[in-house]
Amino acid sequence: MIDLLRRSLIGLGFTAIFTFTALTILKLLNVDAAVSDIWLSMLGSMVMGIYFGASSKLFEVDQWSPLKQTSIHFLLSIFLWFPLALYIGWLPFNFIPIVLGVAGFIVVYLIFWFAFYSYFKKLESEMNNTVKR
């Protein structure tokens, strides 16, 4: 339980960095936004940050194959993000924006998946090279 709390707090930390970056860009572009809109978007970002922090625990279920871990994580992620994005207004409730939003989510998910896959493959290779010495 402590590990889930720690992971959730790490997710909130990433959310804070993301939100600060987004708000900085809006400030530099002189975009005015209502506090209620910023609050709602920040709440959605925090929910996603907590989720992604805690859900990383799924990748530690040794009985599951990497494919099963990734599939379950992806499905849970999109089933949380999609209604949240519609409710908050990140996605307008129209066909084209929904298709583009889901496609964008999938592309971003794949980019992160490939980055983590590459990182862990490199780590695996370095560990194997250390053992061979």
Wavefront OBJ file of the C-alpha trace (Angstrom):
o trace
v 0.000 0.000 0.000
v 2.859 2.365 0.798
v 4.350 1.597 -2.619
v 1.087 2.564 -4.366
v 0.995 5.826 -2.406
v 4.618 6.549 -3.344
v 3.930 5.821 -7.010
v 0.806 7.990 -6.936
v 2.784 10.880 -5.467
v 5.406 10.478 -8.188
v 2.571 10.639 -10.721
v 1.356 13.855 -9.087
v 4.888 15.245 -9.352
v 4.942 14.614 -13.089
v 1.479 16.169 -13.300
v 2.755 19.297 -11.555
v 5.608 19.630 -14.060
v 3.267 19.051 -17.002
v 0.676 21.518 -15.701
v 3.296 24.177 -14.953
v 4.724 23.783 -18.464
v 1.277 24.066 -20.053
v 0.402 27.126 -17.963
v 3.747 28.741 -18.821
v 3.054 28.267 -22.527
v -0.425 29.766 -22.106
v 1.071 32.731 -20.223
v 3.728 33.314 -22.887
v 1.033 33.241 -25.575
v -1.096 35.701 -23.545
v -4.003 33.252 -23.411
v -6.656 34.127 -20.866
v -8.492 31.224 -19.298
v -11.122 31.050 -16.606
v -9.966 29.748 -13.253
v -12.736 27.123 -13.368
v -11.380 25.786 -16.694
v -7.822 25.656 -15.362
v -9.052 23.992 -12.170
v -10.970 21.315 -14.076
v -8.052 20.580 -16.404
v -5.667 20.420 -13.471
v -7.992 18.000 -11.667
v -8.091 15.780 -14.764
v -4.302 15.897 -15.041
v -3.967 14.961 -11.383
v -6.334 11.997 -11.794
v -4.302 10.789 -14.777
v -1.014 11.369 -12.914
v -2.178 9.342 -9.924
v -3.449 6.613 -12.239
v -0.244 6.360 -14.289
v 1.875 6.413 -11.147
v -0.122 3.654 -9.457
v -0.775 1.596 -12.593
v 2.933 1.067 -13.169
v 2.492 -1.648 -10.530
v 0.748 -3.741 -13.231
v 4.122 -4.267 -14.883
v 5.371 -6.055 -11.776
v 2.851 -8.912 -11.952
v 5.318 -11.705 -12.728
v 2.592 -14.210 -13.626
v 1.539 -12.051 -16.598
v 3.369 -11.886 -19.905
v 4.611 -8.460 -21.060
v 1.852 -8.509 -23.697
v -0.839 -9.090 -21.061
v 0.643 -6.413 -18.781
v 0.739 -3.868 -21.600
v -2.710 -4.784 -22.929
v -4.375 -4.459 -19.531
v -2.513 -1.217 -18.805
v -3.478 0.232 -22.189
v -7.155 -0.708 -21.846
v -7.403 0.663 -18.307
v -5.609 3.831 -19.436
v -7.857 4.568 -22.383
v -11.021 3.664 -20.431
v -10.041 6.207 -17.776
v -8.738 8.902 -20.132
v -11.558 8.855 -22.695
v -14.539 9.713 -20.450
v -12.354 12.114 -18.478
v -11.292 13.890 -21.686
v -14.912 14.193 -22.812
v -16.144 15.434 -19.426
v -13.373 17.984 -18.933
v -13.572 19.223 -22.494
v -10.175 18.104 -23.710
v -12.138 16.418 -26.506
v -15.232 17.998 -28.031
v -18.121 15.554 -28.290
v -17.984 15.241 -32.096
v -16.923 12.320 -34.283
v -13.740 13.750 -35.868
v -12.258 15.193 -32.638
v -12.986 11.919 -30.830
v -11.292 9.846 -33.550
v -8.309 12.219 -33.638
v -8.129 12.300 -29.831
v -8.160 8.515 -29.498
v -5.602 8.214 -32.317
v -3.428 10.804 -30.576
v -3.717 8.918 -27.291
v -2.650 5.696 -29.009
v 0.324 7.406 -30.696
v 1.500 8.970 -27.420
v 1.031 5.634 -25.612
v 3.109 3.868 -28.293
v 5.862 6.485 -28.056
v 6.080 6.024 -24.292
v 5.893 2.237 -24.651
v 8.723 2.219 -27.194
v 10.855 4.547 -25.042
v 10.442 2.340 -21.965
v 10.975 -0.819 -24.024
v 14.210 0.591 -25.480
v 15.413 1.707 -22.059
v 14.813 -1.680 -20.445
v 16.347 -3.556 -23.402
v 19.471 -1.405 -23.038
v 19.519 -2.033 -19.292
v 19.106 -5.775 -19.900
v 21.995 -5.755 -22.370
v 24.251 -3.869 -19.942
v 23.401 -6.291 -17.138
v 24.111 -9.285 -19.385
v 27.448 -7.771 -20.408
v 28.340 -7.262 -16.738
v 27.511 -10.896 -15.938
v 29.612 -12.155 -18.884
v 32.745 -10.432 -17.564
l 1 2 3 4 5 6 7 8 9 10 11 12 13 14 15 16 17 18 19 20 21 22 23 24 25 26 27 28 29 30 31 32 33 34 35 36 37 38 39 40 41 42 43 44 45 46 47 48 49 50 51 52 53 54 55 56 57 58 59 60 61 62 63 64 65 66 67 68 69 70 71 72 73 74 75 76 77 78 79 80 81 82 83 84 85 86 87 88 89 90 91 92 93 94 95 96 97 98 99 100 101 102 103 104 105 106 107 108 109 110 111 112 113 114 115 116 117 118 119 120 121 122 123 124 125 126 127 128 129 130 131 132 133
